[in-house]
Amino acid sequence: DFHFVSNVVEANILASTKDCQSGVVLNCACNEKTTVNQLVKELNAILDKNITPEYTEPRAGEVKESCAAIERAKMELGYFPQVNFKDGLRKTAEWYMQSGK
């Protein structure tokens, strides 16, 4: 599950204003399952490129799919991601292009 930095900031601000039990672990994410292939496809569209993935044998322990469960963060903090995957990726790419990175 990919997510944009402002979502993480928002979750931390919410956590700092709530009276939560100490040591509670909450996932902060977009709650959208996105594959690396989808990531490449979106980057190609944003950057007007034709990046082609190179596939190799999976490494031991490599995660094929991941989607963070954010229900507890919603319940405990009122957290809802404000920036979805595609918008966050676009904003990230724009920042890198403008910053000369």
Secondary structure as the mmCIF struct_conf table of DSSP 4:
data_model
#
loop_
_struct_conf.conf_type_id
_struct_conf.id
_struct_conf.beg_label_comp_id
_struct_conf.beg_label_asym_id
_struct_conf.beg_label_seq_id
_struct_conf.end_label_comp_id
_struct_conf.end_label_asym_id
_struct_conf.end_label_seq_id
HELX_RH_AL_P HELX_RH_AL_P1 VAL A 5 THR A 17
BEND BEND1 LYS A 18 LYS A 18
HELX_LH_PP_P HELX_LH_PP_P1 CYS A 20 GLN A 21
TURN_TY1_P TURN_TY1_P1 SER A 22 GLY A 23
BEND BEND2 ALA A 29 ALA A 29
HELX_RH_AL_P HELX_RH_AL_P2 VAL A 36 LEU A 47
TURN_TY1_P TURN_TY1_P2 ASP A 48 ASP A 48
HELX_LH_PP_P HELX_LH_PP_P2 GLU A 57 ARG A 59
TURN_TY1_P TURN_TY1_P3 ALA A 60 GLY A 61
BEND BEND3 LYS A 64 LYS A 64
HELX_RH_AL_P HELX_RH_AL_P3 GLU A 71 LEU A 77
BEND BEND4 GLN A 82 VAL A 83
HELX_RH_AL_P HELX_RH_AL_P4 PHE A 85 SER A 99
TURN_TY1_P TURN_TY1_P4 GLY A 100 GLY A 100
#
